[in-house]
């Protein structure tokens, strides 16, 4: 297992109460929801930021958690976190180049581990549908309290629907005023077709100036709830 320092990470302090609330909602999903994947409709809705800060919140609460970057097409986490050394990622493992242990990194944040996406793959959906992906998740369940999976946007590619077949639940991240109800409904149907429970929705990038009652938590605040409440 590699040990890395994250030399630049997203600062979630301004919205720390939001991530604590999201963490609590994850707990209430039940102990059987150990591996949870996050997707969005489109790029740049803030999904990876939500995932990273949720993992930090879980780690701060004493949970042993791994962030599994399954966006094999256009991952942003490696560049945002800037680990202090080059590491192999999920695509390397799924393609058979390295064993699983070689892509799991212990970070300088207590209880937080990461497995980056690795090199952009020409066949991401095929790799994620490989039995090795589900085997990796089952192996991680023995070592971690939570596996949080960052998927590619389901509105653009099918990768998240493929991942959904191997996880315990999915959460959608939706940017306020960017995604229509019809699009959100289409995402919901795609995920449900995979047989994976949709645990809820994170309404992201909600401007405080338009939602005065959420004041005090920084520029953006989020909402988490069952799909029917969206």
N, C-alpha and C positions, 0 to 999 in steps of 0.2 A: 504494500500500500504506500502510495506517495504521501508526502507531507508538504503542504504548500502554504504560503502566505498570500492572502488576498490583499494586494497593495492598493486597490481602489475599489470601494464598494459603494452601493447606493445608500444614502443616508435616509433611513426611515424614521428618524426621531420626530420629525414634524407631524407624522401621522401614526405614531406608535400606538395610540389608543385604537385606531382602526385595525391594525394588525393583531392586537390583542383580542379584539372582538371577533375577527376572522378566525383566529386560533381557537377561541372558545366554540365557535360554530362547528369547526372541524371536529373538536372533541365530541360534541353532541351528535355527530353523525354515527357514532358508535365505534367500538374497538375493532370491529371487523373491517372497518374502512381504513386499512393501514397504508395502502398505496393509492394515492389520489392524483389524478392528472388534471392539468389546467390547459384550456385552449381559449381561443378568441375567434372573432369573425375575420379580422384583417390584421395585418402587421401594425405596429405602433399604437396599440390600444393600452399598452402598459402591462401586459401579461407577465413578462419576465421580471419586471420590477415587483409586481404583486407576489409572484412565486418566491423570489429571493428573500423579500422581507418577511413573508410568512414563515419561511424556513428559519430565519433568524429568530423570530418570535417563538417558534417551537423549541429551538435550541436553548433560548434563554429561560424557558420554563422547564429545563432539565430533560427534554426529550432528545433522544439520539436520532438525528434526522439526516437524510441524504437527499440532496437536490439532484435529480437525474435529468439532464438536458437531452431531450429526445427530438429537438428541432434540428434534424440532420441536413436541412436545406439552407437555413440562414440564421444560425444561432447568433445571439448577441451577448450571451453571458460571459464567454471567455474574455472578450475585449472589455466588458464592463468591470469584471472582477480583477483582471490583470494579474493572474497568478505569477509568482516570482520565478517560475520555471516552466518549461514546455512539458506538457503531459499528453499522454494518449487519451482518446475519448471513446464514447459509446460506439461510434462507427468502426473504430479499430477492432473492438471486441466482437461486434456482430459479424464483421467480415472475416473473423478467425485469425487476426494478426496477433492478438495478445489475450491473455486470460483476464477474467473479470477483475481480479484483484489489482491488476495494473492500471485500471481506469478509475478506481476509487481513490479519492484524495481526502486526506484529513486536513482541515483548514485551521487557521489560527483563531477561529471563532469556536469556543468550546461547544462540543456536541454536534457541530455542523460539518458534514462531509459533502463532497460534490463529485459528480461524474460528468465531465463536460461532453459535448457532442462529438468532438473530434473533427476530422476533415469532412468537408461537405461531400456527401455521397451522391453518386449518379443514380442510385436506386434506393432512396430512403424508405419508401413504402414497403419494398420487398425485404429490406433489412429488418424493419420493425415488425414485419410479419413472420420473421424467422423464429422458430421455437427457442432459440438462444435468448431472445428478449424476455419472454415469459420466465425462462429459467433463471435469468439474472434477477428479476423481481422476486421470485420465490426465494432465491438465495439471500437477497438483501433483507427480506422479512425476518430472517433468523438473526440478523445483526442490528437492525434499526427499528425504532418505534414507528417511524413514518418514512415513507418514500414519496416524495413530491415530484411529479413529472411535469416538465415544461414541454408542451407540444407545439408543433407548427399550427398556425391558424386554420381551423377547419373550414372556414369560408373560402379558402384558397386552394387547399390540397386535401387529400384523403388521409394523410398520416395520422391525425388525431383519432379518426374512426378506427384505424388499425390498432393504435395503442389502446383504445378503449376496451378491446377484447381481452387485454391482459391485466387491467387494473381493477380496483375495487369500487371506483367511483370517479366521476368527472365534475369539474366546475368550469363554468363559462365566465370569462372576463369580457365585459361589454363596456365600451366607452360611451359616456353620456352624449346623446345627440349625434352619434355617428352611425349607430346600428339601428335599423328599423325593427319593429316588432315582427314583421314578416320574415326578415333575415334571421332573427333570433329563433323564431319558431322552426325555420328550416334547419338551423344548427341542432336544435333540440331533437328533431326527428332523426337526423343523421346519427346522433349519439345513441338514441334509444334503439335504433335499428341494430346497433352492435350488441345490444343486450346489457349495456353498462348503465348503472343508475346515474342519473343526473342529480347531483347533490345540491346544487344551488348556483347562484349567479352573483358575481361581483360587479356592481355598477361602479365603474372607475372614472377618474378625472372629473369628479363632480365639483364644480367651482363653489367655494364657500360663499362668494358674493351673491350667488343665486340660491343658496340654502343656508340662511342665517342661523337656523336652529342647530346646525352642526359646527358652529364656530369654535375656534380654539384649537383646531387640529391641523393647522397649516393650510397651504394653498389648495390641496386636493383632499377629498374625503371619499370613502367608498361605502357601498351598501352590499350586504350579503343576505340572501334569503332564498327561499324555495323559488323554483322557476315561476310558479303561479303568482308570486308576489311582484314579479317584475313589471 
